[in-house]
Amino acid sequence: MKNYSVLNIFVATIASVLLISCGGGSDYSNTSRGTGWDVTGKNGFELNTKYKDQDAAPGLVFVEGGTFTMGRVKDDPMHDWNNTPNQQHVQSFYMDETEVTNGMYLEMLDWIKGVFPPEVQEYRDIYNGAVPDTLVWRNRLGYNEDMTKNYLRFPAYANYPVVGVSWIQAVEFCNWRTDRVNEKILVDQGYTDRDQLGARDANQLFNTDTYLNAPTLVYGGNDSITRGGKRSAQLEKSRGKLAAKRDTDTTGLYITREKGILLPAAYRLPTEAEWEYAALGLGSLREYNSYRGRKKYPWDGQYTRSGSRKNRGDHLANFKQGDGDYGGIAGWSDDGADVTAPIKSYEPNDFGVYDMAGNVSEWVADVYRPIVDDEFNDFNYYRGNVYTKNQIGPDGKIAVVTTEDIQYDTLSNGKLIARNMPGEIRQIAVDDEETYLRTNFDRSDNRNFRDGDAQSSKYYRTGDEIDPNQRMYDSPQHQVTVGEDGKFDRQYDKSNTRSTLIDNEVRVIKGGSWRDREYWLDPATRRFYPQDMAKDDLGFRCAMSRVGSKSKKSKSPRN
């Protein structure tokens, strides 16, 4: 009887394999399900049928998405109603394991310094615009001069979170990181010249979007770099001498998005919903299909010290414990830091993410508003969308920025920062061609949508009665311009009737820092800060969207 059962199982297994091989499985075979044609490229069309799963990019850990209550705090001493609880759903994504460190940021500065030497007048503002503001450590009644000189560059602080970085600088770091990772992938895969990773030529820079949209224009149009790898040479040889001479025929010589080789998404700042969800680390509090509400901080429980027998009483984060108490009494009861602490000084949460409370507060992508408009959207919530498209030049090709047409923005503090970099595709606002008859968006700039735009303002009238000077958020309007002599003309808003600091240029910051009391360690708390300014207790980390399946593991019945 046992032999008969074994035989049945064996036969069923063979039958299943045969069914899968005949196209009954979930994966593509070498023939199309729609037409039966070959999809390996023999007939021109090629489909990557062996793509398995998205790998975590350097520095990132996987965060499986789900539903959670955003904005729920245990205490609300501020009584400002800016974190009213609402139910949100977040797609799976990847998050930096730690905050971006001084060492990581210095790597970018070294690259910029090599490509755009600050001693060259035309490049000086590029490097200066990327350097963190080390003067954030100064205090008029405190001595911190050694921090202003050493914190960013001295090797003892290499594994400490970078501070003095504005939101704009953090975004630029994410963009730079995306291009460097993708450039290395192309080199490692043998498609581009290996020597290019050490090259420092402002006229021959790699940009991911340019490569995917117009690969012949990347590296300043130097095709010998783009097609200078060993695999490219093999592809040229396999195509034959005749095809190799036809420069217009580039089939298979460049990596396209369909190949699945480059990063499927870019490094970016996490949204507020993603950051809060990752900080909560709800994994250990799941009971069947509901969450047990026992969390106040990113770790389990209601207290800032550990309750386990092994390390009972140890601090679980770096924060201000009271007036004049930034670390505790020297010795065992100290939290290990008076300012910032090295990354991974404390245990990670259930997602494997470190320092989601304490150490430094962190920039997130969102424009700040006192409310989260869950009535309009409760899926991947984010306020700050500004939709753009690639600019097309007179020759019908996409317009790529060169060293001669770099544009700069003058920030409210008078600092210049490059709006675009050589090798990037110039972006313009979307227009009627993209918005006509659409129901999901009708404008380029959506930062004010349903909260601060003309339609939602209490001053809103129809027709000619709209007064552009009457705004929902009556914030200061400073004007900073640069004259022909290079000097700044700073015109501060001296009005004494301004009622708020909220506008479209302030961003949400999350998480408590070494300067904050316990209340701000709660992941649901939220504050805001001007996007072009920086602080000594404010850093950031990167995130990346996940494409494809929500989970990395298949689900199985609990019982």
Sequence and secondary structure as in RCSB ss.txt:
>XXXX:A:sequence
MKNYSVLNIFVATIASVLLISCGGGSDYSNTSRGTGWDVTGKNGFELNTKYKDQDAAPGLVFVEGGTFTMGRVKD
DPMHDWNNTPNQQHVQSFYMDETEVTNGMYLEMLDWIKGVFPPEVQEYRDIYNGAVPDTLVWRNRLGYNEDMTKN
YLRFPAYANYPVVGVSWIQAVEFCNWRTDRVNEKILVDQGYTDRDQLGARDANQLFNTDTYLNAPTLVYGGNDSI
TRGGKRSAQLEKSRGKLAAKRDTDTTGLYITREKGILLPAAYRLPTEAEWEYAALGLGSLREYNSYRGRKKYPWD
GQYTRSGSRKNRGDHLANFKQGDGDYGGIAGWSDDGADVTAPIKSYEPNDFGVYDMAGNVSEWVADVYRPIVDDE
FNDFNYYRGNVYTKNQIGPDGKIAVVTTEDIQYDTLSNGKLIARNMPGEIRQIAVDDEETYLRTNFDRSDNRNFR
DGDAQSSKYYRTGDEIDPNQRMYDSPQHQVTVGEDGKFDRQYDKSNTRSTLIDNEVRVIKGGSWRDREYWLDPAT
RRFYPQDMAKDDLGFRCAMSRVGSKSKKSKSPRN
>XXXX:A:secstr
 HHHHHHHHHHHHHHHHHHIIIIISSS  SB TTT  B BSTTS B           TTEEEE  EEEEET  S 
 TT   SS  EEEEE  EEEESS  BHHHHHHHHHHHHHHS TTSGGGHHHHHHHS  GGGG BTTB  HHHHHH
TTTSGGGTTSB  S  HHHHHHHHHHHHHHHHHHHHHHTTSS GGGGG   TTS   HHHHHH GGGGGGG HHH
HT SHHHHHHHHHHHHHHHH TT  TTTS  GGG  S SS  B   HHHHHHHHH GGGGEETTEE   BSSSSS
BS SB  SSTTTT BSS    BTTBSS SSSTTS S SS   TTSS   TTS   SSSS EEEEEEE  SS  TT
T  BS  S  B EEE B TTSSB B  TTS  EEE TTS EEESS TTSB EEE  HHHHTT SS   SB TTTT
TTSGGGSTT  SGGG  TT  SS     EEEE TTS EEEE    S      STTEEEEES  TT  GGGGSTT 
EEEEETT   TTEE   EEE  S S SS      
